[in-house]
Amino acid sequence: MKMKQFILLWIKRFRTMVRYRLLVLTSVPIILTLFALFALTMYWTVTYTWQNALMNVKADLTVAQSSIDLLQKEQRLQLTSLSSSYDFQHLLRTDKAKLPAWVNRQTENNALDFVVLHPASALDTFPLTNQQLLLAGKSQTFFQVLNRNQLLVLNDNLPVNAQIPLLREKTMESKGLVSRNLLPIFDANNQLQWILDGGILLNNSTLLVDRIRDLVYTDGSLPPGSIGTVTLFMDDIRVSTNVPLDSEGVNGRAIGTRVSVKVKQQVLIDGLDWVGRAFVYDNWYISAYEPLRDYDGNVIGMLYTGYLEWPLLETFLTNIAEFSVGFIVVLLLSGSLVYRGARDLFRPIEKIHNVVKVVPLGLNRRIGDLGLCKDHELAAFGQQFDSMLDQLQQRNELIQQASSELEDKVHIRTQSLHDKTQELEEYIKLLNQTRSKLVMSEKLAALGELTAGIAHEINNPTAVILGNVELLQLELGNDSQRVQEELDAIHEQIDRIRNITRSLLQYSRQGGVQDEVTWQHLNLIVKESLTLVRSGTKSANVQVESQLEAKCCVEVNRHQLLQVLVNLQMNGVHAMDDKGLLKIKTEDWFDDNGDVIGAVVHISDHGCGISEDNLARIFDPFFTTRRSGTGLGLSVSQSIIGDVGGKITVASELGVGSTFSIYLLEKAVVHNELLLPVEVC
């Protein structure tokens, strides 16, 4: 129970007392820094040591491979020297029958385990790859695994020398791994005559691996107590090695033992190099393996280099222990220095803390004398803090008084500003409405005056034409039947002229008499407009293409819609300079839910297009870019379509063409507004 109270007491001190908290704050960064340095040092040391060990063993493997290549090159040079010798060349020219026996006797003289001279007729006994190279006159050096009979053909002693007892398996391995060289010999007619075959048996070849080890691991290249090893494998069996049977006593050789399953899978089966930590017979080694391949590139064995792991780890752990001792010593020294240096600083701070703690409670306390010299920073801080408390008390009283007065002023000013803002918003709204009405009134006044004159000027000649037509009908009598169709067309066009003039007058008078709106099939009106446009277009270079797919009927004034269609189509013809392709397409108009609500007419031309600046003004009255235009066609068309609840949109690209789209509702909605908004794409 006392131990628990002691622990709780110290926990409370660390939480509440500046002395201990400051000690922790000053000590923790040092401790964390030291631990971070320790961790980084350990990480870098481990990484560098391990990577360096792997690079070293990989370099050792490269040296071993180079040594074997050099050995094979020496064998090839020995065979070349043998074939170039005087005795060989003399027998080749004088007594070929004695040549094979003479060559066999040269085995010991050339430090080879076998030297055989095969006649060209024995070419078929070699694999196809070797045959092709021999016929091409190329010498060959390769590794090969031979069985007992194949070894016996090369040399009578090879089968016995190749035998390896497999430890822990109580069996005998009779196959042999050889380093073989083939040298083709041609006659004067460039025909293959002989094949000189020589090489060494790698089974039980301890002198060879010791020679390679001495080249790879020189004195001082390994940590003290470590041993370097080199091994030649036939498949997964060590056939020549200096790996000891007892790594501690360094006794015997591990010939006839097998490699681990993990290494076998990666090197022998997958054909990849192995560099890393591996268990070699009875101990862990830093190891490197690479596959040995025969003439066809098949993996038949391995080359290994490595050295004991424990001496390297022992050196590394010794370094870590030495570094850890130094780390602890530095940590203790820095902690004691921080504590002793901060102890004298804590007491004045605790007194200041006590005053700071009670002042917010409303107590009129001051720090006073801290028992320090006058020039000490904490003494100056205490005096300034006491002075600040005095000034703060006075200013709090002034702030409370000013705050009360400021709140009243802010409330009054805010209310006044809010009222004036609302009043200004109302004025701006009324001003915008008045300006819009004024602009519209000016446009309608000018348009009303113009359309009244136009209607008068058009109606007078129209009345004359109508009177003369009726007079012609009276004069012709029954003969008028021959031109009845033309007379009917004239009457129909006169009615159309009257409807157009009436539409102009109606457009200029807000709330005028509405024309008759009936249910019409859109495609029929479009066909009629196409007939009028074709007859009114004298140029034969204008092609009209129509695609009438609308099925929905719409409520419109037939004459007014015809007027709009003809106007938009003629605008397209003029935009193309009376040549090009004019497309008219009708289709049903669907809402967001996929229900049919009307029909659409698209009128596309391939003319000059409309600039972005003009797109926003093309529906304004009197705006036109043509010298002969009045600027009323699109404005009147917009008004006509808007009166039945429809809309006109336009999409245009300068230099490419324009497309005007007329959207008409299945059930017309008559608006009292003069104009509907126009969508410009």
Helices and strands as residue ranges (DSSP letters): H 2-16, H 18-84, H 86-94, G 96-98, H 99-104, G 108-110, E 114-119, G 120-125, H 128-135, E 140-146, H 148-154, H 158-162, E 164-166, E 171-173, E 176-186, E 192-201, H 206-216, E 228-234, E 237-241, H 261-263, I 264-269, E 274-280, E 283-293, E 299-308, H 310-358, G 359-361, H 377-476, G 477-483, H 484-508, E 518-521, H 522-536, E 542-548, E 553-556, H 558-575, E 580-590, E 596-605, H 612-615, H 633-643, E 647-653, E 657-665, E 679-680
